[in-house]
Amino acid sequence: MPPHNFKLKTSTMAILNECNQRAMVTIPANALVTLVDGDAEGNGFVKIRFEDKVLSMFALDLRSRGERVWGQSA
């Protein structure tokens, strides 16, 4: 299955987990992100790739603040 790419309509918070440290990251509006794990139609967290980093974000945020794009890679 090809990756699911989304373009964020508004800036959105995500969680970066590196070296057992968590940090909140703001992903800017118009950014392209790729869903790498989880169900965008679900209720929990999903993993996305943005700028070569894997972050966690609520699936609801991805659905409501992003739109699926076809033919573009993040």
CHARMM internal coordinates of N, CA and C (Angstrom, degrees):
IC EDIT
DIST 1 N 1 CA 1.4503
DIST 1 CA 1 C 1.5314
ANGL 1 N 1 CA 1 C 108.18
DIST 1 C 2 N 1.3434
ANGL 1 CA 1 C 2 N 117.90
DIHE 1 N 1 CA 1 C 2 N 132.43
DIST 2 N 2 CA 1.4590
ANGL 1 C 2 N 2 CA 119.73
DIHE 1 CA 1 C 2 N 2 CA 179.05
DIST 2 CA 2 C 1.5189
ANGL 2 N 2 CA 2 C 111.37
DIHE 1 C 2 N 2 CA 2 C -68.34
DIST 2 C 3 N 1.3305
ANGL 2 CA 2 C 3 N 117.44
DIHE 2 N 2 CA 2 C 3 N 156.72
DIST 3 N 3 CA 1.4669
ANGL 2 C 3 N 3 CA 119.66
DIHE 2 CA 2 C 3 N 3 CA 179.96
DIST 3 CA 3 C 1.5250
ANGL 3 N 3 CA 3 C 110.97
DIHE 2 C 3 N 3 CA 3 C -65.82
DIST 3 C 4 N 1.3126
ANGL 3 CA 3 C 4 N 115.27
DIHE 3 N 3 CA 3 C 4 N 152.05
DIST 4 N 4 CA 1.4561
ANGL 3 C 4 N 4 CA 121.73
DIHE 3 CA 3 C 4 N 4 CA 177.49
DIST 4 CA 4 C 1.5219
ANGL 4 N 4 CA 4 C 107.71
DIHE 3 C 4 N 4 CA 4 C -96.34
DIST 4 C 5 N 1.3107
ANGL 4 CA 4 C 5 N 116.22
DIHE 4 N 4 CA 4 C 5 N 118.82
DIST 5 N 5 CA 1.4604
ANGL 4 C 5 N 5 CA 121.71
DIHE 4 CA 4 C 5 N 5 CA 179.93
DIST 5 CA 5 C 1.5227
ANGL 5 N 5 CA 5 C 109.45
DIHE 4 C 5 N 5 CA 5 C -105.61
DIST 5 C 6 N 1.3136
ANGL 5 CA 5 C 6 N 115.11
DIHE 5 N 5 CA 5 C 6 N 142.24
DIST 6 N 6 CA 1.4587
ANGL 5 C 6 N 6 CA 121.95
DIHE 5 CA 5 C 6 N 6 CA 179.98
DIST 6 CA 6 C 1.5200
ANGL 6 N 6 CA 6 C 108.98
DIHE 5 C 6 N 6 CA 6 C -131.31
DIST 6 C 7 N 1.3252
ANGL 6 CA 6 C 7 N 115.89
DIHE 6 N 6 CA 6 C 7 N 144.28
DIST 7 N 7 CA 1.4585
ANGL 6 C 7 N 7 CA 122.18
DIHE 6 CA 6 C 7 N 7 CA 172.06
DIST 7 CA 7 C 1.5182
ANGL 7 N 7 CA 7 C 106.61
DIHE 6 C 7 N 7 CA 7 C -108.49
DIST 7 C 8 N 1.3241
ANGL 7 CA 7 C 8 N 116.56
DIHE 7 N 7 CA 7 C 8 N 122.90
DIST 8 N 8 CA 1.4581
ANGL 7 C 8 N 8 CA 120.83
DIHE 7 CA 7 C 8 N 8 CA -178.14
DIST 8 CA 8 C 1.5234
ANGL 8 N 8 CA 8 C 110.20
DIHE 7 C 8 N 8 CA 8 C -76.91
DIST 8 C 9 N 1.3248
ANGL 8 CA 8 C 9 N 115.90
DIHE 8 N 8 CA 8 C 9 N 132.22
DIST 9 N 9 CA 1.4654
ANGL 8 C 9 N 9 CA 121.76
DIHE 8 CA 8 C 9 N 9 CA 179.31
DIST 9 CA 9 C 1.5206
ANGL 9 N 9 CA 9 C 111.50
DIHE 8 C 9 N 9 CA 9 C -83.88
DIST 9 C 10 N 1.3263
ANGL 9 CA 9 C 10 N 116.97
DIHE 9 N 9 CA 9 C 10 N -28.32
DIST 10 N 10 CA 1.4623
ANGL 9 C 10 N 10 CA 122.54
DIHE 9 CA 9 C 10 N 10 CA 177.93
DIST 10 CA 10 C 1.5179
ANGL 10 N 10 CA 10 C 108.43
DIHE 9 C 10 N 10 CA 10 C -135.47
DIST 10 C 11 N 1.3239
ANGL 10 CA 10 C 11 N 116.79
DIHE 10 N 10 CA 10 C 11 N 160.51
DIST 11 N 11 CA 1.4641
ANGL 10 C 11 N 11 CA 118.91
DIHE 10 CA 10 C 11 N 11 CA 177.46
DIST 11 CA 11 C 1.5343
ANGL 11 N 11 CA 11 C 108.55
DIHE 10 C 11 N 11 CA 11 C -63.28
DIST 11 C 12 N 1.3169
ANGL 11 CA 11 C 12 N 115.53
DIHE 11 N 11 CA 11 C 12 N 146.12
DIST 12 N 12 CA 1.4570
ANGL 11 C 12 N 12 CA 122.06
DIHE 11 CA 11 C 12 N 12 CA -172.09
DIST 12 CA 12 C 1.5146
ANGL 12 N 12 CA 12 C 109.95
DIHE 11 C 12 N 12 CA 12 C -141.46
DIST 12 C 13 N 1.3238
ANGL 12 CA 12 C 13 N 116.24
DIHE 12 N 12 CA 12 C 13 N 141.02
DIST 13 N 13 CA 1.4620
ANGL 12 C 13 N 13 CA 121.26
DIHE 12 CA 12 C 13 N 13 CA 178.73
DIST 13 CA 13 C 1.5309
ANGL 13 N 13 CA 13 C 110.43
DIHE 12 C 13 N 13 CA 13 C -84.95
DIST 13 C 14 N 1.3188
ANGL 13 CA 13 C 14 N 115.23
DIHE 13 N 13 CA 13 C 14 N 144.60
DIST 14 N 14 CA 1.4564
ANGL 13 C 14 N 14 CA 122.76
DIHE 13 CA 13 C 14 N 14 CA 175.40
DIST 14 CA 14 C 1.5249
ANGL 14 N 14 CA 14 C 107.93
DIHE 13 C 14 N 14 CA 14 C -142.05
DIST 14 C 15 N 1.3165
ANGL 14 CA 14 C 15 N 116.42
DIHE 14 N 14 CA 14 C 15 N 166.72
DIST 15 N 15 CA 1.4626
ANGL 14 C 15 N 15 CA 121.67
DIHE 14 CA 14 C 15 N 15 CA -177.54
DIST 15 CA 15 C 1.5295
ANGL 15 N 15 CA 15 C 109.31
DIHE 14 C 15 N 15 CA 15 C -111.97
DIST 15 C 16 N 1.3085
ANGL 15 CA 15 C 16 N 115.67
DIHE 15 N 15 CA 15 C 16 N 126.00
DIST 16 N 16 CA 1.4587
ANGL 15 C 16 N 16 CA 122.84
DIHE 15 CA 15 C 16 N 16 CA 174.80
DIST 16 CA 16 C 1.5168
ANGL 16 N 16 CA 16 C 107.52
DIHE 15 C 16 N 16 CA 16 C -101.00
DIST 16 C 17 N 1.3267
ANGL 16 CA 16 C 17 N 117.33
DIHE 16 N 16 CA 16 C 17 N 128.57
DIST 17 N 17 CA 1.4568
ANGL 16 C 17 N 17 CA 122.17
DIHE 16 CA 16 C 17 N 17 CA 179.90
DIST 17 CA 17 C 1.5256
ANGL 17 N 17 CA 17 C 107.69
DIHE 16 C 17 N 17 CA 17 C -120.34
DIST 17 C 18 N 1.3337
ANGL 17 CA 17 C 18 N 116.68
DIHE 17 N 17 CA 17 C 18 N 103.37
DIST 18 N 18 CA 1.4625
ANGL 17 C 18 N 18 CA 122.08
DIHE 17 CA 17 C 18 N 18 CA 179.39
DIST 18 CA 18 C 1.5208
ANGL 18 N 18 CA 18 C 109.35
DIHE 17 C 18 N 18 CA 18 C -131.36
DIST 18 C 19 N 1.3261
ANGL 18 CA 18 C 19 N 116.46
DIHE 18 N 18 CA 18 C 19 N 134.39
DIST 19 N 19 CA 1.4703
ANGL 18 C 19 N 19 CA 122.48
DIHE 18 CA 18 C 19 N 19 CA 175.90
DIST 19 CA 19 C 1.5339
ANGL 19 N 19 CA 19 C 111.29
DIHE 18 C 19 N 19 CA 19 C 52.59
DIST 19 C 20 N 1.3259
ANGL 19 CA 19 C 20 N 116.29
DIHE 19 N 19 CA 19 C 20 N 44.33
DIST 20 N 20 CA 1.4724
ANGL 19 C 20 N 20 CA 123.24
DIHE 19 CA 19 C 20 N 20 CA -179.72
DIST 20 CA 20 C 1.5248
ANGL 20 N 20 CA 20 C 113.16
DIHE 19 C 20 N 20 CA 20 C 59.39
DIST 20 C 21 N 1.3127
ANGL 20 CA 20 C 21 N 117.22
DIHE 20 N 20 CA 20 C 21 N 22.62
DIST 21 N 21 CA 1.4641
ANGL 20 C 21 N 21 CA 123.19
DIHE 20 CA 20 C 21 N 21 CA 175.93
DIST 21 CA 21 C 1.5266
ANGL 21 N 21 CA 21 C 107.36
DIHE 20 C 21 N 21 CA 21 C -119.07
DIST 21 C 22 N 1.3237
ANGL 21 CA 21 C 22 N 116.17
DIHE 21 N 21 CA 21 C 22 N 136.62
DIST 22 N 22 CA 1.4582
ANGL 21 C 22 N 22 CA 120.75
DIHE 21 CA 21 C 22 N 22 CA 176.96
DIST 22 CA 22 C 1.5144
ANGL 22 N 22 CA 22 C 109.43
DIHE 21 C 22 N 22 CA 22 C -110.01
DIST 22 C 23 N 1.3214
ANGL 22 CA 22 C 23 N 114.97
DIHE 22 N 22 CA 22 C 23 N 141.42
DIST 23 N 23 CA 1.4637
ANGL 22 C 23 N 23 CA 120.37
DIHE 22 CA 22 C 23 N 23 CA 178.44
DIST 23 CA 23 C 1.5197
ANGL 23 N 23 CA 23 C 108.80
DIHE 22 C 23 N 23 CA 23 C -142.12
DIST 23 C 24 N 1.3201
ANGL 23 CA 23 C 24 N 115.56
DIHE 23 N 23 CA 23 C 24 N 142.92
DIST 24 N 24 CA 1.4518
ANGL 23 C 24 N 24 CA 120.79
DIHE 23 CA 23 C 24 N 24 CA 174.93
DIST 24 CA 24 C 1.5300
ANGL 24 N 24 CA 24 C 108.07
DIHE 23 C 24 N 24 CA 24 C -82.09
DIST 24 C 25 N 1.3147
ANGL 24 CA 24 C 25 N 114.67
DIHE 24 N 24 CA 24 C 25 N 135.95
DIST 25 N 25 CA 1.4596
ANGL 24 C 25 N 25 CA 121.59
DIHE 24 CA 24 C 25 N 25 CA -179.21
DIST 25 CA 25 C 1.5226
ANGL 25 N 25 CA 25 C 107.64
DIHE 24 C 25 N 25 CA 25 C -126.12
DIST 25 C 26 N 1.3123
ANGL 25 CA 25 C 26 N 116.86
DIHE 25 N 25 CA 25 C 26 N 135.68
DIST 26 N 26 CA 1.4571
ANGL 25 C 26 N 26 CA 120.96
DIHE 25 CA 25 C 26 N 26 CA 174.63
DIST 26 CA 26 C 1.5195
ANGL 26 N 26 CA 26 C 108.80
DIHE 25 C 26 N 26 CA 26 C -94.72
DIST 26 C 27 N 1.3079
ANGL 26 CA 26 C 27 N 116.01
DIHE 26 N 26 CA 26 C 27 N 120.85
DIST 27 N 27 CA 1.4551
ANGL 26 C 27 N 27 CA 121.13
DIHE 26 CA 26 C 27 N 27 CA 175.47
DIST 27 CA 27 C 1.5291
ANGL 27 N 27 CA 27 C 105.90
DIHE 26 C 27 N 27 CA 27 C -94.06
DIST 27 C 28 N 1.3183
ANGL 27 CA 27 C 28 N 117.92
DIHE 27 N 27 CA 27 C 28 N 125.58
DIST 28 N 28 CA 1.4654
ANGL 27 C 28 N 28 CA 119.86
DIHE 27 CA 27 C 28 N 28 CA -173.20
DIST 28 CA 28 C 1.5328
ANGL 28 N 28 CA 28 C 113.85
DIHE 27 C 28 N 28 CA 28 C -72.34
DIST 28 C 29 N 1.3189
ANGL 28 CA 28 C 29 N 114.92
DIHE 28 N 28 CA 28 C 29 N 158.32
DIST 29 N 29 CA 1.4634
ANGL 28 C 29 N 29 CA 120.36
DIHE 28 CA 28 C 29 N 29 CA 173.68
DIST 29 CA 29 C 1.5271
ANGL 29 N 29 CA 29 C 108.84
DIHE 28 C 29 N 29 CA 29 C -58.58
DIST 29 C 30 N 1.3053
ANGL 29 CA 29 C 30 N 116.05
DIHE 29 N 29 CA 29 C 30 N 148.36
DIST 30 N 30 CA 1.4729
ANGL 29 C 30 N 30 CA 125.64
DIHE 29 CA 29 C 30 N 30 CA -179.78
DIST 30 CA 30 C 1.5218
ANGL 30 N 30 CA 30 C 113.79
DIHE 29 C 30 N 30 CA 30 C 73.86
DIST 30 C 31 N 1.3323
ANGL 30 CA 30 C 31 N 118.39
DIHE 30 N 30 CA 30 C 31 N 3.30
DIST 31 N 31 CA 1.4655
ANGL 30 C 31 N 31 CA 120.95
DIHE 30 CA 30 C 31 N 31 CA 176.84
DIST 31 CA 31 C 1.5179
ANGL 31 N 31 CA 31 C 109.76
DIHE 30 C 31 N 31 CA 31 C -72.73
DIST 31 C 32 N 1.3251
ANGL 31 CA 31 C 32 N 115.94
DIHE 31 N 31 CA 31 C 32 N 146.13
DIST 32 N 32 CA 1.4542
ANGL 31 C 32 N 32 CA 122.08
DIHE 31 CA 31 C 32 N 32 CA 173.39
DIST 32 CA 32 C 1.5193
ANGL 32 N 32 CA 32 C 108.26
DIHE 31 C 32 N 32 CA 32 C -96.98
DIST 32 C 33 N 1.3341
ANGL 32 CA 32 C 33 N 116.42
DIHE 32 N 32 CA 32 C 33 N 130.03
DIST 33 N 33 CA 1.4549
ANGL 32 C 33 N 33 CA 122.10
DIHE 32 CA 32 C 33 N 33 CA 177.04
DIST 33 CA 33 C 1.5247
ANGL 33 N 33 CA 33 C 108.50
DIHE 32 C 33 N 33 CA 33 C -127.54
DIST 33 C 34 N 1.3252
ANGL 33 CA 33 C 34 N 115.78
DIHE 33 N 33 CA 33 C 34 N 156.07
DIST 34 N 34 CA 1.4634
ANGL 33 C 34 N 34 CA 121.57
DIHE 33 CA 33 C 34 N 34 CA 178.97
DIST 34 CA 34 C 1.5146
ANGL 34 N 34 CA 34 C 109.10
DIHE 33 C 34 N 34 CA 34 C -117.93
DIST 34 C 35 N 1.3136
ANGL 34 CA 34 C 35 N 116.30
DIHE 34 N 34 CA 34 C 35 N 128.93
DIST 35 N 35 CA 1.4588
ANGL 34 C 35 N 35 CA 121.90
DIHE 34 CA 34 C 35 N 35 CA 174.52
DIST 35 CA 35 C 1.5214
ANGL 35 N 35 CA 35 C 107.63
DIHE 34 C 35 N 35 CA 35 C -73.77
DIST 35 C 36 N 1.3376
ANGL 35 CA 35 C 36 N 117.51
DIHE 35 N 35 CA 35 C 36 N 120.27
DIST 36 N 36 CA 1.4654
ANGL 35 C 36 N 36 CA 120.32
DIHE 35 CA 35 C 36 N 36 CA -178.03
DIST 36 CA 36 C 1.5193
ANGL 36 N 36 CA 36 C 113.20
DIHE 35 C 36 N 36 CA 36 C -111.31
DIST 36 C 37 N 1.3380
ANGL 36 CA 36 C 37 N 117.83
DIHE 36 N 36 CA 36 C 37 N -18.22
DIST 37 N 37 CA 1.4610
ANGL 36 C 37 N 37 CA 119.91
DIHE 36 CA 36 C 37 N 37 CA 178.64
DIST 37 CA 37 C 1.5245
ANGL 37 N 37 CA 37 C 109.05
DIHE 36 C 37 N 37 CA 37 C -160.70
DIST 37 C 38 N 1.3073
ANGL 37 CA 37 C 38 N 115.85
DIHE 37 N 37 CA 37 C 38 N 138.86
DIST 38 N 38 CA 1.4553
ANGL 37 C 38 N 38 CA 120.98
DIHE 37 CA 37 C 38 N 38 CA 177.56
DIST 38 CA 38 C 1.5196
ANGL 38 N 38 CA 38 C 111.77
DIHE 37 C 38 N 38 CA 38 C 105.83
DIST 38 C 39 N 1.3080
ANGL 38 CA 38 C 39 N 114.35
DIHE 38 N 38 CA 38 C 39 N 176.64
DIST 39 N 39 CA 1.4610
ANGL 38 C 39 N 39 CA 122.81
DIHE 38 CA 38 C 39 N 39 CA -175.93
DIST 39 CA 39 C 1.5228
ANGL 39 N 39 CA 39 C 109.22
DIHE 38 C 39 N 39 CA 39 C -110.55
DIST 39 C 40 N 1.3226
ANGL 39 CA 39 C 40 N 116.78
DIHE 39 N 39 CA 39 C 40 N 111.90
DIST 40 N 40 CA 1.4677
ANGL 39 C 40 N 40 CA 120.76
DIHE 39 CA 39 C 40 N 40 CA -179.73
DIST 40 CA 40 C 1.5208
ANGL 40 N 40 CA 40 C 111.40
DIHE 39 C 40 N 40 CA 40 C -62.45
DIST 40 C 41 N 1.3110
ANGL 40 CA 40 C 41 N 118.06
DIHE 40 N 40 CA 40 C 41 N -20.62
DIST 41 N 41 CA 1.4668
ANGL 40 C 41 N 41 CA 121.46
DIHE 40 CA 40 C 41 N 41 CA 178.75
DIST 41 CA 41 C 1.5320
ANGL 41 N 41 CA 41 C 111.60
DIHE 40 C 41 N 41 CA 41 C -91.07
DIST 41 C 42 N 1.3207
ANGL 41 CA 41 C 42 N 117.25
DIHE 41 N 41 CA 41 C 42 N -0.71
DIST 42 N 42 CA 1.4577
ANGL 41 C 42 N 42 CA 121.97
DIHE 41 CA 41 C 42 N 42 CA -178.01
DIST 42 CA 42 C 1.5152
ANGL 42 N 42 CA 42 C 113.17
DIHE 41 C 42 N 42 CA 42 C -83.17
DIST 42 C 43 N 1.3420
ANGL 42 CA 42 C 43 N 115.05
DIHE 42 N 42 CA 42 C 43 N -168.79
DIST 43 N 43 CA 1.4553
ANGL 42 C 43 N 43 CA 121.61
DIHE 42 CA 42 C 43 N 43 CA -176.50
DIST 43 CA 43 C 1.5151
ANGL 43 N 43 CA 43 C 114.22
DIHE 42 C 43 N 43 CA 43 C -110.15
DIST 43 C 44 N 1.3218
ANGL 43 CA 43 C 44 N 117.89
DIHE 43 N 43 CA 43 C 44 N -14.21
DIST 44 N 44 CA 1.4620
ANGL 43 C 44 N 44 CA 120.49
DIHE 43 CA 43 C 44 N 44 CA -174.86
DIST 44 CA 44 C 1.5140
ANGL 44 N 44 CA 44 C 112.76
DIHE 43 C 44 N 44 CA 44 C -97.60
DIST 44 C 45 N 1.3092
ANGL 44 CA 44 C 45 N 113.97
DIHE 44 N 44 CA 44 C 45 N -149.27
DIST 45 N 45 CA 1.4578
ANGL 44 C 45 N 45 CA 120.93
DIHE 44 CA 44 C 45 N 45 CA 178.97
DIST 45 CA 45 C 1.5185
ANGL 45 N 45 CA 45 C 110.86
DIHE 44 C 45 N 45 CA 45 C -86.74
DIST 45 C 46 N 1.3183
ANGL 45 CA 45 C 46 N 115.96
DIHE 45 N 45 CA 45 C 46 N 152.25
DIST 46 N 46 CA 1.4600
ANGL 45 C 46 N 46 CA 123.42
DIHE 45 CA 45 C 46 N 46 CA 169.75
DIST 46 CA 46 C 1.5153
ANGL 46 N 46 CA 46 C 107.17
DIHE 45 C 46 N 46 CA 46 C -125.86
DIST 46 C 47 N 1.3184
ANGL 46 CA 46 C 47 N 115.39
DIHE 46 N 46 CA 46 C 47 N 161.46
DIST 47 N 47 CA 1.4604
ANGL 46 C 47 N 47 CA 120.25
DIHE 46 CA 46 C 47 N 47 CA 175.28
DIST 47 CA 47 C 1.5174
ANGL 47 N 47 CA 47 C 107.85
DIHE 46 C 47 N 47 CA 47 C -106.25
DIST 47 C 48 N 1.3180
ANGL 47 CA 47 C 48 N 114.12
DIHE 47 N 47 CA 47 C 48 N 134.83
DIST 48 N 48 CA 1.4557
ANGL 47 C 48 N 48 CA 120.72
DIHE 47 CA 47 C 48 N 48 CA 178.90
DIST 48 CA 48 C 1.5200
ANGL 48 N 48 CA 48 C 109.74
DIHE 47 C 48 N 48 CA 48 C -126.09
DIST 48 C 49 N 1.3228
ANGL 48 CA 48 C 49 N 115.73
DIHE 48 N 48 CA 48 C 49 N 158.89
DIST 49 N 49 CA 1.4630
ANGL 48 C 49 N 49 CA 120.81
DIHE 48 CA 48 C 49 N 49 CA 174.01
DIST 49 CA 49 C 1.5252
ANGL 49 N 49 CA 49 C 107.65
DIHE 48 C 49 N 49 CA 49 C -111.06
DIST 49 C 50 N 1.3431
ANGL 49 CA 49 C 50 N 114.68
DIHE 49 N 49 CA 49 C 50 N 128.75
DIST 50 N 50 CA 1.4611
ANGL 49 C 50 N 50 CA 122.31
DIHE 49 CA 49 C 50 N 50 CA 176.76
DIST 50 CA 50 C 1.5209
ANGL 50 N 50 CA 50 C 107.55
DIHE 49 C 50 N 50 CA 50 C -142.21
DIST 50 C 51 N 1.3132
ANGL 50 CA 50 C 51 N 116.60
DIHE 50 N 50 CA 50 C 51 N 125.24
DIST 51 N 51 CA 1.4719
ANGL 50 C 51 N 51 CA 122.30
DIHE 50 CA 50 C 51 N 51 CA -179.49
DIST 51 CA 51 C 1.5270
ANGL 51 N 51 CA 51 C 112.04
DIHE 50 C 51 N 51 CA 51 C 49.60
DIST 51 C 52 N 1.3112
ANGL 51 CA 51 C 52 N 116.35
DIHE 51 N 51 CA 51 C 52 N 49.70
DIST 52 N 52 CA 1.4691
ANGL 51 C 52 N 52 CA 123.84
DIHE 51 CA 51 C 52 N 52 CA 177.09
DIST 52 CA 52 C 1.5210
ANGL 52 N 52 CA 52 C 114.25
DIHE 51 C 52 N 52 CA 52 C 62.22
DIST 52 C 53 N 1.3162
ANGL 52 CA 52 C 53 N 117.35
DIHE 52 N 52 CA 52 C 53 N 19.89
DIST 53 N 53 CA 1.4644
ANGL 52 C 53 N 53 CA 121.47
DIHE 52 CA 52 C 53 N 53 CA 175.25
DIST 53 CA 53 C 1.5221
ANGL 53 N 53 CA 53 C 108.09
DIHE 52 C 53 N 53 CA 53 C -122.65
DIST 53 C 54 N 1.3301
ANGL 53 CA 53 C 54 N 115.76
DIHE 53 N 53 CA 53 C 54 N 144.83
DIST 54 N 54 CA 1.4598
ANGL 53 C 54 N 54 CA 121.08
DIHE 53 CA 53 C 54 N 54 CA 175.89
DIST 54 CA 54 C 1.5212
ANGL 54 N 54 CA 54 C 107.38
DIHE 53 C 54 N 54 CA 54 C -98.90
DIST 54 C 55 N 1.3234
ANGL 54 CA 54 C 55 N 115.39
DIHE 54 N 54 CA 54 C 55 N 125.83
DIST 55 N 55 CA 1.4592
ANGL 54 C 55 N 55 CA 122.47
DIHE 54 CA 54 C 55 N 55 CA -177.96
DIST 55 CA 55 C 1.5201
ANGL 55 N 55 CA 55 C 109.20
DIHE 54 C 55 N 55 CA 55 C -125.93
DIST 55 C 56 N 1.3270
ANGL 55 CA 55 C 56 N 115.89
DIHE 55 N 55 CA 55 C 56 N 162.89
DIST 56 N 56 CA 1.4626
ANGL 55 C 56 N 56 CA 121.77
DIHE 55 CA 55 C 56 N 56 CA 174.65
DIST 56 CA 56 C 1.5193
ANGL 56 N 56 CA 56 C 108.55
DIHE 55 C 56 N 56 CA 56 C -106.96
DIST 56 C 57 N 1.3314
ANGL 56 CA 56 C 57 N 114.29
DIHE 56 N 56 CA 56 C 57 N 142.84
DIST 57 N 57 CA 1.4627
ANGL 56 C 57 N 57 CA 119.88
DIHE 56 CA 56 C 57 N 57 CA 176.43
DIST 57 CA 57 C 1.5171
ANGL 57 N 57 CA 57 C 107.82
DIHE 56 C 57 N 57 CA 57 C -149.82
DIST 57 C 58 N 1.3168
ANGL 57 CA 57 C 58 N 116.59
DIHE 57 N 57 CA 57 C 58 N 156.75
DIST 58 N 58 CA 1.4545
ANGL 57 C 58 N 58 CA 120.26
DIHE 57 CA 57 C 58 N 58 CA 176.65
DIST 58 CA 58 C 1.5227
ANGL 58 N 58 CA 58 C 109.33
DIHE 57 C 58 N 58 CA 58 C -67.46
DIST 58 C 59 N 1.3282
ANGL 58 CA 58 C 59 N 116.03
DIHE 58 N 58 CA 58 C 59 N 136.35
DIST 59 N 59 CA 1.4566
ANGL 58 C 59 N 59 CA 121.02
DIHE 58 CA 58 C 59 N 59 CA 176.81
DIST 59 CA 59 C 1.5284
ANGL 59 N 59 CA 59 C 110.20
DIHE 58 C 59 N 59 CA 59 C -58.12
DIST 59 C 60 N 1.3243
ANGL 59 CA 59 C 60 N 116.54
DIHE 59 N 59 CA 59 C 60 N -38.49
DIST 60 N 60 CA 1.4613
ANGL 59 C 60 N 60 CA 120.88
DIHE 59 CA 59 C 60 N 60 CA 178.92
DIST 60 CA 60 C 1.5268
ANGL 60 N 60 CA 60 C 111.39
DIHE 59 C 60 N 60 CA 60 C -59.46
DIST 60 C 61 N 1.3385
ANGL 60 CA 60 C 61 N 117.20
DIHE 60 N 60 CA 60 C 61 N -41.32
DIST 61 N 61 CA 1.4676
ANGL 60 C 61 N 61 CA 120.50
DIHE 60 CA 60 C 61 N 61 CA 177.77
DIST 61 CA 61 C 1.5242
ANGL 61 N 61 CA 61 C 110.87
DIHE 60 C 61 N 61 CA 61 C -63.77
DIST 61 C 62 N 1.3288
ANGL 61 CA 61 C 62 N 116.63
DIHE 61 N 61 CA 61 C 62 N -41.74
DIST 62 N 62 CA 1.4600
ANGL 61 C 62 N 62 CA 120.44
DIHE 61 CA 61 C 62 N 62 CA 179.72
DIST 62 CA 62 C 1.5271
ANGL 62 N 62 CA 62 C 110.31
DIHE 61 C 62 N 62 CA 62 C -62.23
DIST 62 C 63 N 1.3265
ANGL 62 CA 62 C 63 N 116.71
DIHE 62 N 62 CA 62 C 63 N -43.43
DIST 63 N 63 CA 1.4738
ANGL 62 C 63 N 63 CA 120.66
DIHE 62 CA 62 C 63 N 63 CA 179.97
DIST 63 CA 63 C 1.5239
ANGL 63 N 63 CA 63 C 112.49
DIHE 62 C 63 N 63 CA 63 C -68.39
DIST 63 C 64 N 1.3257
ANGL 63 CA 63 C 64 N 116.55
DIHE 63 N 63 CA 63 C 64 N -45.43
DIST 64 N 64 CA 1.4576
ANGL 63 C 64 N 64 CA 119.27
DIHE 63 CA 63 C 64 N 64 CA -172.34
DIST 64 CA 64 C 1.5287
ANGL 64 N 64 CA 64 C 113.55
DIHE 63 C 64 N 64 CA 64 C -82.70
DIST 64 C 65 N 1.3174
ANGL 64 CA 64 C 65 N 117.09
DIHE 64 N 64 CA 64 C 65 N -25.99
DIST 65 N 65 CA 1.4627
ANGL 64 C 65 N 65 CA 120.04
DIHE 64 CA 64 C 65 N 65 CA -176.86
DIST 65 CA 65 C 1.5166
ANGL 65 N 65 CA 65 C 113.04
DIHE 64 C 65 N 65 CA 65 C -107.55
DIST 65 C 66 N 1.3177
ANGL 65 CA 65 C 66 N 116.51
DIHE 65 N 65 CA 65 C 66 N -2.56
DIST 66 N 66 CA 1.4525
ANGL 65 C 66 N 66 CA 120.22
DIHE 65 CA 65 C 66 N 66 CA -179.87
DIST 66 CA 66 C 1.5129
ANGL 66 N 66 CA 66 C 111.24
DIHE 65 C 66 N 66 CA 66 C -128.44
DIST 66 C 67 N 1.3073
ANGL 66 CA 66 C 67 N 115.25
DIHE 66 N 66 CA 66 C 67 N 163.83
DIST 67 N 67 CA 1.4546
ANGL 66 C 67 N 67 CA 119.81
DIHE 66 CA 66 C 67 N 67 CA 174.21
DIST 67 CA 67 C 1.5180
ANGL 67 N 67 CA 67 C 108.68
DIHE 66 C 67 N 67 CA 67 C -131.14
DIST 67 C 68 N 1.3037
ANGL 67 CA 67 C 68 N 115.48
DIHE 67 N 67 CA 67 C 68 N 141.04
DIST 68 N 68 CA 1.4596
ANGL 67 C 68 N 68 CA 121.69
DIHE 67 CA 67 C 68 N 68 CA -178.63
DIST 68 CA 68 C 1.5199
ANGL 68 N 68 CA 68 C 108.93
DIHE 67 C 68 N 68 CA 68 C -65.73
DIST 68 C 69 N 1.3095
ANGL 68 CA 68 C 69 N 117.11
DIHE 68 N 68 CA 68 C 69 N 135.35
DIST 69 N 69 CA 1.4613
ANGL 68 C 69 N 69 CA 121.68
DIHE 68 CA 68 C 69 N 69 CA 176.76
DIST 69 CA 69 C 1.5194
ANGL 69 N 69 CA 69 C 108.70
DIHE 68 C 69 N 69 CA 69 C -121.12
DIST 69 C 70 N 1.2945
ANGL 69 CA 69 C 70 N 115.22
DIHE 69 N 69 CA 69 C 70 N 146.73
DIST 70 N 70 CA 1.4622
ANGL 69 C 70 N 70 CA 121.64
DIHE 69 CA 69 C 70 N 70 CA -177.89
DIST 70 CA 70 C 1.5307
ANGL 70 N 70 CA 70 C 108.34
DIHE 69 C 70 N 70 CA 70 C -114.41
DIST 70 C 71 N 1.3186
ANGL 70 CA 70 C 71 N 115.76
DIHE 70 N 70 CA 70 C 71 N 137.80
DIST 71 N 71 CA 1.4542
ANGL 70 C 71 N 71 CA 120.19
DIHE 70 CA 70 C 71 N 71 CA 173.82
DIST 71 CA 71 C 1.5122
ANGL 71 N 71 CA 71 C 114.98
DIHE 70 C 71 N 71 CA 71 C 80.49
DIST 71 C 72 N 1.3127
ANGL 71 CA 71 C 72 N 118.59
DIHE 71 N 71 CA 71 C 72 N 4.97
DIST 72 N 72 CA 1.4650
ANGL 71 C 72 N 72 CA 121.25
DIHE 71 CA 71 C 72 N 72 CA 175.77
DIST 72 CA 72 C 1.5223
ANGL 72 N 72 CA 72 C 108.05
DIHE 71 C 72 N 72 CA 72 C -117.25
DIST 72 C 73 N 1.3021
ANGL 72 CA 72 C 73 N 116.12
DIHE 72 N 72 CA 72 C 73 N 142.69
DIST 73 N 73 CA 1.4573
ANGL 72 C 73 N 73 CA 118.86
DIHE 72 CA 72 C 73 N 73 CA 176.77
DIST 73 CA 73 C 1.5168
ANGL 73 N 73 CA 73 C 109.67
DIHE 72 C 73 N 73 CA 73 C -109.41
DIST 73 C 74 N 1.3175
ANGL 73 CA 73 C 74 N 114.46
DIHE 73 N 73 CA 73 C 74 N 144.29
DIST 74 N 74 CA 1.4648
ANGL 73 C 74 N 74 CA 119.82
DIHE 73 CA 73 C 74 N 74 CA -178.73
DIST 74 CA 74 C 1.5085
ANGL 74 N 74 CA 74 C 110.64
DIHE 73 C 74 N 74 CA 74 C -87.20
END
COOR INIT
IC SEED 1 N 1 CA 1 C
IC BUILD
